[in-house]
Structures are given as C-alpha cells and as structure tokens.
Amino acid sequence: MRERQTGRAPTGPEPGDQESGVPGPGAERDSLMRLLGGRTSALDASLPPVLFGLGWYVGGESIAAGGVAAVAVGAVLGGWRLHKGARPLAVLVSLLAVLLGAVLALYTGNAADFFLARLVTNAVSALMWMVSIAARWPLLGIIVGTLLGQGRGWRRDPALLRGYSLASWVWVGQYVVRLLVFIPLWLADAVLALSAAQAILTWPLVAVCIAASWWVLRRSLPAEHPGIRHPRLPGEPEPAVRSAGDE
C-alpha cells in the first residue's frame, strides 16, 4: 500500500513522509495498530485475570480473594481510562466482564470458571469473523472503515474488499489459538496457567495478529493501490506514475 503517485522522484527516505503529507506504509501500519488494539485495551484484558490468579493463590485458593483482586484492579483501570478520556460504555463493559467472571467462579465454586466467559467470547468472536467473511462484509473492513470515517466506501473497492477478507482470517486464527490453549487448561482447572496464558495471549498475540493482518492486507493490494485510507471505486482511473524526467 505504498503511495506511488508522487509525480516526482523521491528525494527523502520513504514516500509518504512528513514533507509530502501522505501516509506511507509504515505510517499506515502504525495507524492500524492504534485503531485495532493498544496497550490500554491489553491491560484491561490481561491484568484482572492475572490478579485473579495471584489473589486466588495467595489467599489459599480462595475464589473470593481472587475475585476481589480482579475487580479491584479492573476498577482502578476503569477509573484511569475515564480520566484519560475513554468512553464510559467501554469502561463499563470491561468492568462488567471481570465481575461476570468473578460471579461465575463464586457460583460454581470452581476458580477456573472465572475464565469461562472469555472462552465463550473467543468462540463467538471466531464464529462472527468467519460469518462476516462468508457474507462479504469482513469485520476488519467494517472496523477500520468506520474508524477512518469511510462508511461503506471501502467495500465498493474490490481490491480492499478482497484484502480485508483475506486479512480477517488472521483474526479468526487469533481466536482459534486462544481456544486451543484455554480449553485444555480450563478442563484441567489450571487456574495459574490460565492466568499466565491470558496475559501471554492478549497484547503479544494481538500485536502479532495486527502485524500479520497488515502484511496480508498490504500484499493482497495491487502495487499501484493508494492504500487503506483511499478506497478506489470501480472504473476510477489508476493514478499515473511518472518519472522525474517527465516533469
């Protein structure tokens, strides 16, 4: 998704630098990273489960102690995110997810059931992404297009539609990997291992997933395509590529 139509020979290190004002590949990759997942959301997903495991273990395998620790750190994270300007609904959903896990574990008396809701959400997410690809409304395109303010413009670009569909399979793989790890640990009631797996398979896996889906998306687009920020409608003329000697 390299910007190719500058109309002159590049004089800087990379087309799409600050002087041209047009985002190059590195800028678009970083933008995708910011749009789809940051360290803040990773903390929301990983710290409460880790604190649950630690609280459960330190408290003598007490589900109540683990639940209190998880909810407490979830509340602190929620307050910090609100202070930073996060949407209250997003903060509330994150905190409710932690509360749900704690209530489930207390209700069943099985500490591993704290992670049951996360198992279900990963399974549902994998199914939703696969259905979206089959319906030719890949979720990656919907999310990125919405965040970029493109509406449905990306879907009218055949190259972007195909690219988002292919890249969405990477996200399906992310959820499948989690399920392959979480399900055996949950069946074995391995609480500490589940806590560790939750941390490892949150931000590190999301970062790998974003990088891989970016690579798939970029490789699937024609070399002359202007990039994810610039959907190209069918019948629209391809940008002319000129050499420095044409000026």
Disulfide bonds with the S-S distance in Angstrom:
none
